[in-house]
């Protein structure tokens, strides 16, 4: 519980959506598009300059559908 109390105020200041599921990250000419579902299941897509993907390696291909075959092969 303690970490939740530390993360929530930071998330509010940064505009971070908690309790969401990222379904796709795609590279675009002007950055990235991030598609995600909120806790009610509503889908959103937003543009970002940069993206940090911090998930277990087996989940990466599902989130990054445009991953090249060599990059996919480097995942455990």
Order of alpha helices (4+ residues) and beta strands (2+ residues): alpha-beta-beta-beta-alpha-alpha
